[in-house]
Amino acid sequence: AQSVTQLGSHVSVSEGALVLLRCNYSSSVPPYLFWYVQYPNQGLQLLLKYTTGATLVKGINGFEAEFKKSETSFHLTKPSAHMSDAAEYFCAVFETGNQFYFGTGTSLTVIP
Amino acid sequence: GAVVSQHPSWVICKSGTSVKIECRSLDFQATTMFWYRQFPKQSLMLMATSNEGSKATYEQGVEKDKFLINHASLTLSTLTVTSAHPEDSSFYICSARGGGLGREGEQFFGPGTRLTVL
């Protein structure tokens, strides 16, 4: 079965600092990869996704992620954190014919 | 983008009552809908997958008689929590796929429903 690991359940950064949220998956076949953001008492909003093609994917709100097959990683980054980025972030993996697998989530705190 | 709505967004009920949550795809036909449960500060746990017109497939450990799922049309799925108890209190999120969308597995999520059972 697929597993998705998000290192660090809580990440704190200063406003304006680099945001790095880590995600590793276990599939031997390149899956489709997603990052979602969740604000309190809300559903999930898609930040970005990787399916095929360019391994550096740009998403909304200035976020981007790079698919690294050799490292089975799909880390999420943003050059400069904003207060509004404080939220819960979920990495997810989908294999064709299989189900969606979510990571355990990373709570991002932005310090003013 | 594809929009999925849920109703109600927040419900409080007495123990022993049943609660129905609706999930609608507003601008596409959802051939497959998913129901998730999320506990505070935790990830989403898939409860069941439903395809329009057929019975839902429940994940291991999810009581199908407790959580009744109906996917009667291509735009509506309902989750009924029967004889709710305080331990059923949770955040329930639905998602949908279909209508030519999400060919790469992408699901479109509803805003969630907060259920509190007193």
Interface residues (C-beta under 8 A of the other chain):
Chain A: Y32 F34 Y36 N41 Q42 G43 L44 Q45 L46 K49 T51 F90 F94 E95 T96 Q99 F100 F102 G103 T104 G105 S107
Chain B: V4 Q6 F34 K41 Q42 S43 L44 L46 T49 F91 I93 S95 E104 G105 E106 Q107 F109 G110 P111 G112 R114
